Amino acid sequence: MSERVTNWAGNIVFNARSVRRPASVDEVQEIVAGGGPIRVLGSGHSFNRMADTDGTLVSLADLPRVVEISADRRSVRVDGGIRYGELAGELHRNGLALHNMASLPHISVAGAIATATHGSGARNKNLASAVSSIEFVDGSGKPVTVSRGDADFEGVVVNLGALGVVTALTLDVQPAFELRQYVYDNVPRASVDEHLHDMLGDGYSVSLFTNWTGLDISHAWLKRAEPLGDEWYGGHLADGPRHPVPGMPAMNSTEQGGVPGPWHTRLPHFRMEFTPSSGEELQSEYHVARADGLAAIDAVASIRTQVASVLQVCEVRSIAGDELWLSPNYRRDSIALHFTWIADSDAVLPVVGELEQRLAPLNARAHLGKVFTQTPSTIRSSYERFADFQELVRRYDPAGTFRNEWLDAILG
């Protein structure tokens, strides 16, 4: 392959023999009909070889942008290459909003949904929960549409790219709204022990950050409609803008200080117009049942010296449960612990393995788009509908057009 393609962080160089950028759904069908192996690359914001292939790597970035708002203004149909930042701006201009966004508006909608990526909020489900219809080209090159209420729907949405090339999605929308963003420094660990669930529920979206050099929360980010005061659970209102990762420029972050603003300029941590960081990082994330959130925090604290030695920042968030088969929030309200590591796999992987051992008694589900060492059998046993998903893969891609080594290991 003459073109060198890497993921966003640069820790993965893809092995594809060719890279295709179809400009229409017809072209997508032609590529798939030509045979595999094929994998689809979204915005590249994954940290393992999920999207890798030794065949054809397909990018949907050149598909014509589609933002079709329904007549009743309750849904929007979008193309498979659009990014959240692009979609959010267009929705807001039409007085509409998504229910939530991830930390980065730079990620592709289809890619984020395929891996059950999420924002935060005790009452907010992950981003994939907004999908009401999904259109994809299956392993034979045939276009397929599956909609909410169809028998396969809950299995098809979070799909790991295993079922086909997603060419369009229909998402639920709601009226646009405003939020304020506050950051509080140095929230004591005692407050977390006594009030964790109240803290994570005290806003539309709440994130707690720590670098684990100590037990306190370095800073808490709250996104909510109502104003707040100078103190929050023992933390003090930040005296200026902050960036989640220590040492990174705060100008890349969305506006803070309690200034009201449109939903899409407050829900993400980072501004669309700036690169959120240098990409010199690895990431891991684990979801546990909400009731086990404090136990999960204690598990990390038990090896915090090891964690801190390779960590940039850890974020704790809450996500509401859903019915999507391969969602880490499947049928359980969850707390997620997200780790942004240094860009050194040799140093990070042993810590990830030890962390997973500490979290294993809590049935921690790994975010499959990030770095993990859990065995495929552990992953399969974490999802009660995994065997049903395997059957979907056999049905929609019987020839293995979309398989790769990573997916073979996960699916068995």
N, C-alpha and C positions, 0 to 999 in steps of 0.2 A: 504494500500500500504506500503510495507516494505521499499521501496526506497523513500527517501525524495528528491523531486526535486523542485528547486526554479528557478526563473528567474535570469538574470545576476545581477541585483541590490539587490536581496534578499528580496524585499518588497512583492513578491508574492510566496506563497507556493502552488504548484499545488495539486489539490484534486483527481487526477487520481487513479483509483483502480489498474491499471497496467501500466507499461512503456514498450513499445516494440521498439526494434532497428533492423528493418529488414535489411538484407544484400543483398537483391535483389528486383527488381520490382515485381517479382512473389510473394514474401513474403508480399509486400505491398498489392497486390491484395487479398491475402488470409485473411489478417487482416481486410480489408474493407468489404470483402464478409461476414465475421463473424458478422457484424453488429456494430452499434454505441452504445453510442456516442463515437466519435473519434475526437481528435484534434492533429495537428502537431506542434511540437516544433522545431524551427530553432536553432539559437544560444542563444535564451532566452533574446535578447536585446529588450524586450518590458516591459512596466511599468504598465500594467493593466491586466485584466483577459481574454484578447483576446484568448490566447492559452490554457486556463484552461479547464478541463473537469472532470466529475465524472466517466468517463468511461476509455478509453484507450488513453494514450498519446504516440504519435509516434515520435521518433527521427530518422532522416534520415542520421545521422552522420556516420553510418556504411555502407552506400551504397558504392560500389566501385567507386573510383574517376574516373570521365570521363572528359577529355578535348580533344574534337575532333575538330580540326581546318579544316574548309572546304577547298576544293581544290583551290578555288579562293582567300583564305585567307581574306575573308570579314566577316566571322562569325565563332562562336565557339559553339559547343554543350557541355553542362555541366550537371552533375548529380544534383539531388535535395538537396544534403547535403553539397556541396562544399561551402567554405567561400571565400570571395573576396580576401583575402591575398594569399590564395593558388592558386587561379585562376590567379591573377595578375602576380605572379612570373613565372608561366608556360607560360603565354602569352608573357611576356617580353623576356624570353629565346628564344622564336620563333620570336622575332622582331615585336610583335604586342601589342596592347593596347586597353583598354576600353575607352570610351569617358570621363568617370568621375568615381570618387569613393566617398564614404561617409567619414566622419571623422574617423571612425574606420574600418580598414581592417578585423577585427575579425568577422564581422557579416556574416550570411549565405546569399548567393545570392537569393535563393528562398524566404526567409523570408523578406529580404529588398524589393524585388519587390512586394510582396503581400501587403505591406503597403505603397508603393510609397515613400520609403526612397530615399534621394537625396544627392548630394554633393552641390557644389556651382558653380556659373558662370552665368552671365547674358545671355549668349548664349548657356548654357548647360541645356538640359532637365534632368528630374530625371532619376534614374538608370533603372526604369522599361521601359523607352522609348527605351532602347537598345534591348528589347526582340523582336525577329522576329518569334518565335514559342515556344509554351508551351505545355508540355506533363504532363497529370495528370490522376490519378485514380479517377473516379467519385464515387458518392454515392452507386452505384450498384456493384462496384469493377471492372468496365470496363475501359480499357485504352482509353484515349481521346487525340488527338492532335489538337490544334487550331493554325493556322498560320496567319501572317500578310496578310490582304486581305480577310480573312474569316469574315462572318457576325458578329460573336460573339467576335472577337479578342479584340477590344478595351474595352470590358467589362470583359473579362476573366483574363487579365494580372494582374491588381491590384484587388485581389480577397478576401482579409481578411481571407484566408483559408476556405472560405465558399463553394467552388465548388468541392474540392477534395484534394488529396495528390499530390503535384507537384513532379514528379520524374525526370524531365529533362527540360532544357531550352536551346534555341538557341539565342545567343546574337550577335549583330553587333560588329565588331572590326575594328580597323584602325591601320596604321603603328605606331610603338612605337615612343615616342617623349620624349624630356627632358624639365624640368622646373626648375626654381629657386624659392626659397621661401624666402620672406622678411617679417619681423615683424617690425612694427612702433609703438612706444609708444605715448600715450597721444595726440590723434587727437582731436582738439577742436570741441565742438558741433556746433560752427558757420560753420565749414566746412561741417558738415553733413547737416545742414539746406540749404546751398547753392549748394552743389555738390553731394548729396547722390547717384544719379544714375550714375554720372560720376565715383564716387569712386567704386561702386560695379561693374562697367564695366571695371575697369582699370587693368585687368588681366584675365588669364584663369579661375581662381577661386579666390574669395575675400570673407573674413569674417571679420566682425567688432565685437569686444568683449567689453562688459561693465558689471560692477557689480551693476550699478545704484545707487551707493553711491554718484555719481555726474552725470553731464550731458555729460561730455566728453567721448570719446571712449578710453577705457583703452589701447587696442592695436588692430592694424589692421594686418591681415595676407593676404599676396598677393602671389599667385602662378602664375608665368608667365615666358615666354621664354626670354623676353628682360630684360637687367639689369636696376636697379633703383638707384637713388642717396640716400643721407643721410636724405632727408626730403620728406614727402609725405603729402600733404594737411594740413600742420602745425604740423604733427607728426614727431618724430625723430627716426631714425633707432635704433633698440634695440641694447644694448651693449653686448648682449649675448643671448643664447637660452631662449625661453619662453615656458611655458605650458599654455593652455587656461584657466585652473582652477587655481586661486591663491593658492599658497602653495603646489601645486603638483610638483613632480620632472620633470624638463625640459628634462631630458635624455629620457623620454618616448615619447617625441615629435619627429616628423620627422625633418630632417636637415634644418636649416635656414641660414641666413646670405648671401643669394644670391648665394650659391654654386650650380652649375648645377647638376642635377641628374635625374635618370629615373622617368618617370611619376608616377609609383606606389609607389615611395618613397617620393613623394612631395605632391600629391593630398590629401591623408589622413592627418589628424593632428597628428596621433599617429602611432608609429612603430608597426609592426606586432609582433615583438619578445618580446614586453613588454605589460603587462596589462595596459590599458590606464589610469585607476584610480582604486580606491579601490572598486568602485561600490556603495559607500555610498552616494546615490543620488536618486532623482526622476527627471523626465524630462517631459516637455510639449513643444509643438510647434504649432504655428499658422501661416497660410499663408494668405496673403491679395494680392489684385491686386497690381502690381508694382506701379501704379500711386498713390496708397494709402499708400505707404511705409512710408513716412514722417508722415502722419497722425497716423499711427500705432505706430511709435516711440513716438510721442507726447502723445498718449493714455497711453502708459506705463509710460512715464515721469510724467503724472498727478497723478500716485499712486506709484511713485518710492520708497518712504520711506517704504511702505508696501512690495513692491516687494523685495527691498534690504534686508529686515529683514529675508527672508527665501531663498535668492538666493545665489548660488555659482558663476554663470556667465551666461550672456545672449549673444547669438550670432545672428547677423543679416546677412542674405545671400540673394542672388537673384537666381531665377530658371526660366528657360524658360518654356513657356506653352506647353501642349501636348494634345492628343486626348483620353486619357485613362479615362474611365467614373468615377472611384473613386479616381483619382489623385487629390490632393488639388491644382494642377496646371492645371486642366482641362480647356482648352481654355482661359487661362489667364497667361501672364507672371506675376511672383509673387515675393514678398519679404517675407521671412520666419523669424520669431522671435522665436528662440529656447531658452528655459529656463532650466538650470540645477539647480535644487533646492536642499536644504538640505534633508536628509532622514528622514523626519518627516511629515507624511501624515496629521495629525491633524492640524499642523501649516500651511502646504502648501495649502491644498484644499480651505480654505476660500479666500486666495490670488488668486488662480487660478480662482475661481468663479468671483471675482471682476474684474480681468483682462479680462475675457471673456465678461463681461458686457461692459467694455470700448471699446473692439474691435468689439462688435456685430454690430454697424452701418456700419462697413467696410466689413461685410460678411466674417469674418475670418473663414477659414476652419482648424479644428484641425487635427494634425497628429494623426491618430487613434490608433497607437501603443504606445502612450504615455499617460500621465495623463491629463484628461480633465473632465469638469463637464457639458459640453453642453448636452442638452436633445437629445434623439434620433430623435425627430421631427425636431429640429434645424439642426442636422446633415443631415437628409434626405432632408430637403429643400435646403441645400447648394449645392446639386449635381443634375443637371437637368436630368441626366440619371439614377437616383437612382431606379426608378420604373422598368426600363429596367434591372437593375442588380438584383433586386428582382425576376424578371421572370427567369433570368439565374439560380439563386439558386434553384428555384422550378423545373427547367428542369434537372439540373445536379445532384441535391441531393433531390429528392422528398420525401424521407423518413426521412430527417433531420439527416442523419448519422454524419454530421460534425457540427451540431448545439451545442451551449452551451448557458448558461444564458446571457452572454455578447452579443453574436451574435443575440440571439432572441430579445434583447432590441433594438439593432441597426437596424435590418431588419424589426422588427414589425411582 
